[in-house]
Every structure is written in C-alpha cells, then in structure tokens.
Amino acid sequence: MSRFHALIPAAGSGSRMGGIQPKQYLDLGGRPVIAHSFAALSRDTRIDRLVVVLSPGDAWWDGYDWSAWQERLHILRCGGVTRAETVLNGLEAMAGWCAADDWVLVHDAARPCLPAAALGRLLDEVASDAVGGLLAAPLADTLKRADADTRVEATVPRAGLWQAQTPQMFRHGQLRAALRTAGADMTDEASAIEQLGLRPKLVESDSRNLKVTYPQDLRLASLILEHLHD
C-alpha cells in the first residue's frame, strides 16, 4: 500500500517580507511560521513523515525546539536556489527509502493555516487518482491584466480559474521525473506534471489557506489561526 509523505521546501529567504530572518522562522503566535505548517500536516495520521528541506547554510533551524514532531520529522539540508530545485533535491534524497508509488504532499513552509478538513479532502480524493492533485480555491475577484504603464490592458474572465495552493500531491517517481525535465523555474509542482501532458485534479480549498508573503499576512494568519478549529 502506498504511503503518504509531506515534503516542506524551506530553503527560501522570503525577501518580500523585507527582513533578514527567513519568513518561515518569523514569529506567529509564539512559535515560527513553519511550526504551524508542521502542526497542520501532522494532524492527519495518514502522513508518515514530515520531510523538511533546508538550505545547506541555514543558521536558524537549530535555534528552535522541534521535539513535538520528533518521531515524524526528517531533516534534509540540500535546498537549492529555487523552489523547484529544492523540491527535486528533496525527492532525490528521499529515493533511498520512499517508493516510487508513494504519495508526496509538497506544502509551503509559510502556509501555516491549512484547514484539517481541506487536507483530509485532498487525501481522500487524490489517493485513488491516476495523476494526483492539489488544493485550490475558485477565483472570486475580477482579474485585470496590466500593461507596461500599469494601466488596465484587459479584463480576464474568471470562469474556470482557480488559485493554486498547497499541498500538491503526486507520486514520488512521477513528480521526480517531471521536475527533472521541467527546469528550475517551475513555481509549483502541478505545472511540472502538466508539462508531461497530464491533468492534475483540483480539490477545493478556501482563502484561509493563505501563504505568508508580505508583512501584513502575519496578522491575517494570526487571526485565522485563532478560529481555524472552531
């Protein structure tokens, strides 16, 4: 039977936050942002391991207490320059103990408010899928395409458009092969799978599953976490 592993790429610097400390280590409710991502993923007992991929020069990790996830946490210090490189390096390092048919759920280190129901729905709906899939939210806002002068060039119809989130869940062997050929500029795993001519399944999530990208996102994430399990 295929197992489930979560892979958390955590080698980025989070430059858009405007600080020196990588955003995955910023304080959120008394613990680092990434700890909330671990907590969210570990609530589902079907996930065997939490594999975190750090930059080889990460100077922050050892300054925190990760004992709450000690039995499931697996640390790899082989992060790359881009997200795609970091994920691929992690998959390569996992190959010695992860079967090609095992599922890998790639989840952003700075996406701390993953609802348990959304994670459960992803596992339930994708575990029997031939391709794999990802959490995503249908777009609600009107979209505008800008020109070079930051003026509206066109209004983009939002029908059928979804905002990709994480986790993104694919078989280890297939995702590894897809990223090997896709190039380092892939911004998400589903894009690499799509380049193989495959169509990942969209599993509905919502806006609570936000990614902390800008300073104001920390306050919003804090408010979401206060009521996430109400």
Residue pairs with C-beta under 8 A, 6 or more apart in sequence:
2 99
2 101
2 102
2 103
2 127
2 171
3 48
3 98
3 99
3 102
3 103
4 46
4 47
4 48
4 102
4 103
4 105
4 123
4 127
5 47
5 48
5 49
5 51
5 94
5 98
5 102
5 103
5 104
5 105
5 172
6 41
6 47
6 49
6 50
6 51
6 104
6 105
6 106
6 107
6 167
7 51
7 53
7 87
7 90
7 91
7 94
7 104
7 105
7 106
7 107
8 34
8 37
8 38
8 41
8 50
8 51
8 52
8 53
8 106
8 107
8 108
8 109
9 53
9 79
9 83
9 86
9 87
9 90
9 106
9 108
9 109
10 22
10 24
10 34
10 52
10 53
10 54
10 55
10 58
10 79
10 86
10 109
11 53
11 54
11 55
11 58
11 79
11 80
11 86
12 22
12 23
12 24
12 83
12 86
12 109
13 22
14 21
14 22
14 23
14 24
14 26
14 110
16 213
16 214
17 23
17 26
17 212
17 213
17 214
17 215
18 215
19 26
21 60
22 60
23 33
23 110
23 212
23 213
24 32
24 33
24 34
24 109
24 110
25 32
25 33
25 34
25 60
25 64
26 32
26 33
26 212
26 218
28 36
28 112
28 212
28 218
28 221
28 222
28 225
29 36
29 222
29 225
31 64
32 64
33 109
33 110
33 112
33 212
33 218
33 221
34 52
34 109
34 110
34 112
35 64
35 66
35 68
35 112
36 112
36 113
36 221
36 225
37 107
37 108
37 109
37 110
37 111
37 112
37 114
38 50
38 52
38 66
38 68
38 69
38 73
39 68
40 112
40 113
40 114
40 115
40 116
40 119
41 47
41 50
41 105
41 107
41 114
41 119
41 167
42 50
42 69
42 72
43 116
43 119
44 116
44 119
44 120
44 123
46 123
47 72
47 105
48 72
49 72
49 73
49 74
50 69
50 72
50 73
50 74
51 74
51 76
51 90
51 94
52 73
52 74
52 75
52 76
52 109
53 76
53 77
53 78
53 79
53 86
53 87
53 89
53 90
53 93
54 61
54 75
54 76
54 77
54 79
55 77
55 79
56 77
56 78
56 79
58 77
58 79
61 75
66 73
76 89
76 90
76 93
76 94
78 86
78 89
78 90
78 92
78 93
79 85
79 86
79 89
79 90
80 86
80 88
80 89
80 184
81 184
82 184
82 185
83 186
83 187
83 188
84 179
84 182
84 183
84 184
84 185
84 186
84 187
84 192
85 184
87 106
87 175
87 179
87 189
88 176
88 179
88 180
91 98
91 104
91 172
91 175
91 176
91 179
92 176
94 104
94 172
95 172
95 176
98 104
98 172
99 172
99 173
100 171
100 172
100 173
100 174
100 176
101 171
101 172
101 173
102 171
102 172
103 126
103 127
103 132
103 169
103 170
103 171
103 172
104 169
104 170
104 171
104 172
104 175
105 122
105 166
105 167
105 168
105 169
106 166
106 167
106 168
106 169
106 170
106 175
106 189
107 114
107 166
107 167
107 168
108 166
108 211
110 211
110 212
110 213
111 165
111 166
111 209
111 210
111 211
111 212
112 212
112 221
112 225
113 208
113 209
113 210
113 221
113 224
113 225
113 228
114 167
114 209
115 205
115 206
115 208
115 209
115 228
116 229
118 135
118 203
118 204
118 205
118 206
118 209
119 135
119 167
121 203
121 204
122 133
122 134
122 135
122 167
122 169
122 203
123 169
125 133
125 201
125 203
126 132
126 133
126 169
126 201
126 203
129 201
131 170
131 193
131 198
131 199
131 200
131 201
132 168
132 169
132 170
132 171
132 174
132 175
132 193
132 200
132 201
133 168
133 169
133 200
133 201
133 202
133 203
134 164
134 165
134 166
134 167
134 168
134 169
134 188
134 189
134 190
134 200
134 201
134 202
134 203
135 165
135 166
135 167
135 168
135 203
135 204
135 205
135 209
136 162
136 163
136 164
136 165
136 202
136 203
136 204
136 205
137 162
137 163
137 165
137 204
137 205
137 206
137 207
137 209
138 161
138 162
138 163
138 204
139 158
139 161
139 162
139 163
140 158
141 158
142 155
142 158
143 155
143 156
143 157
143 158
143 161
144 152
144 153
144 154
144 155
144 156
145 152
145 153
145 154
145 155
145 156
146 152
146 153
147 153
162 202
164 188
164 190
165 205
165 209
165 211
166 188
166 211
168 188
168 189
168 190
168 200
170 178
170 189
170 193
170 200
174 193
174 196
175 189
175 192
175 193
177 196
178 189
178 192
178 193
178 195
178 196
179 186
179 189
179 192
181 192
181 195
182 191
182 192
182 195
186 192
190 200
193 200
194 200
208 224
208 228
210 217
210 220
210 221
210 224
211 217
212 218
212 221
